[in-house]
Amino acid sequence: MSAFDRLWALGATGAELIVSGDGVHWDLAGRPLRDADIYPGPSGIQLATDGETLVLVGVSSDGAARAATVSHDGQIDVTQDIPPPLGTETRLTLFGLADGFAVGIEAPTEAGRVLTDAEQRLRQLAGKIADYESLATSHADPPGDTRVTLRAVDGSVLHETTMSELGLTANEAAVLAAQTADAPSGLTKAEAFISADGRKWSEVDLPESVREDSSFVRADGAIALHPGSNSLVASKDGKNWSTASFPQSSDVDPIANPRELVVTRSSAWLLTGVPGYLLSADDVSGPYTTTGIEGRGLSFTDIGGTVAVVYADDNNDTPSRPRIALVDADASRVELELPASEEQRSWFLVPLSDQSVLAVQTGESGQVHLVNASG
């Protein structure tokens, strides 16, 4: 029996798995995740499936990315720590692929850690000195030191000091001076690991263009990264990579900030950040075009080649009632209204089969609605 004859989710604390047969009644599944030394990291614990195997990724108590498979009765089999301990700043992204799974790992470089620490210390010191609107640095004597100038909006000098007087190390001062003089670069590094069964993992050879200063995009059916430009770099197998650009929009300077990608059997769908736009393409390589769906609180999932999107139109002062749009590859769609709530709530979608999707409303009300893909 497949693990996905049932519905799986994380409990409210993130420390246990819960399971349901109908999406309404939920029970604890097996032992708590902490018994397997799996905890939520900065990215939480993530679940993915290839239709047969359920895989989860979290962080162990020593800071390693820990992968595990879950049996139908909720038994957790820790498969591998990938890679060695990473640190608390590391972010993980789990991908479900057509033939397996992948884990993306974003971690700060040494320069990134030094810069973050130095900037935090400068902000703390600046807050004690005076209220200010901007911070500028410039090189000055003595040689090897860097003068720090706090300026008001009108350009007047609020305070002048040097890195050494602030107590920054030579390494911190050098990194901070370099980053304030030029556009920040080399602050994060990206790695990815792939597995056919969720048990044995091997490193992915990422394109050179995304190994630094790129962020992984949550995706289903592909590994995806955003290199900071108006583009998306993605692969469905971890071997063949493509780069796709986003279209211009009439009311925003180009659409950017990809947030979520779903690759179906015959199309690819990309959700951007705020404001949210849904884009579509014939394949992950693009080109992407707008679908006419935009708004706030967007979430979507694939149900048998049709994409279900939950969203609320944010063009008016009074947001409309949230709706589910069932969008086909040709961008035709059926829209269904969801029940209104007195408070603005977030919705997310869970595919139940090739014909139906579960719409779950988060918040105190805990409303659950089953929507059939046929409308």
C-alpha positions, 0 to 999 in steps of 0.5 A: 500500500502506498503511503499516499493512500492517506494524507500526511501533515505536520502537527502544530508544534512541528514535532510530530506527523499526523495522518488522515484518511479523509482530510477531516479526522486526523491522528498521530502517526507513529512516534514524534519526530524528535525521537528520530532526532529530527527538528524544524530548522529555519525552513521548518520540516518539509514533506514530499512524495513521488506518489509511492514514498513519503520523504521528510527533511529537517535538522538534527540536534547537531545541525545536519540536514537529516532526511528520512522516509516514512512508512505507511504506518508512520514509522520513520527511517532516518536515511542520511545526514546531508551534508555534515553539520551546517549551522543555524543560518542554513535553509533547506528546500525539499523537492519532489521530482518525477523520479525521486527527490532533491534537497537544496541547501543555502548557507552563508559563506564566511564572508556572508557570516562576517558581514551579517555580524558586522552589520548587526553590531554597527546597527546596534552601535548606531542606535545608541549614537543617534537616530539616523536614516542612512549609513555610509562608509569611506576609507580614511587614515590610519592606513588599513582602517575604515572610517564610519560616518553616520549621516542624516537625510540632509547629509549632515554628519551625526557621528564619525568613528573608525572600524577599530574604534567600534571594536570590529576585527580587521577581517570584519572591517575588510569585508564590511568595507568591500561590501559597502563599496560594491554590490554585495556578492559571494555572501551565500552558497548553494548546494543540492543533493538528489535521491531516486528513493529518498534513501541514498543521496548524491551531490548535484552539479549545479550550474556555475551561475547559481552556486553563489548568491542564489536562492532555491525556489519551492518547487514540485517536479523540478529543482529551481533557483533564483539567481537574483536576476529576472530569471529562473534556473531549473532542472527536472532531473538534476542534470539538464538545466535551463534558464527562463526569463519572466515577462514584463507586466503592465503595472509592475517593473518586470515580474520578479521574486519567484516563490513557487514552481509546479511542473506538470506532465504538460506544463509549468506554472510559476507563482511570484512574490508580492504582489502575486502573479501566476505565470504559465509555460509549456515547459520549465524552460519557458517562455512564461506568460501571465495567466490573468490571475493575480492577488494576495495569498496565492497558493497552488498545486497540481491535480492531474495536469490541472493546476488549482490556485487559491487566491483573493483579488487584491485590486480593490480596497476591500479584498474579495472573497477567496476563490479557487481557480482550476487552470488548464494548460491552455489557461482556461479556468473554472473559478469556485468561491470559498467561504468568507471569513471575518478575519483574513486567513491563509489558505493552502491546497493539498492534492487528493487525487487527479480529480480533487483538491483539499482547500485548508484554511489556517487559523483558529477556525480550522475550516476544511473544504473539499473541492472537486476538480470538475467544479 
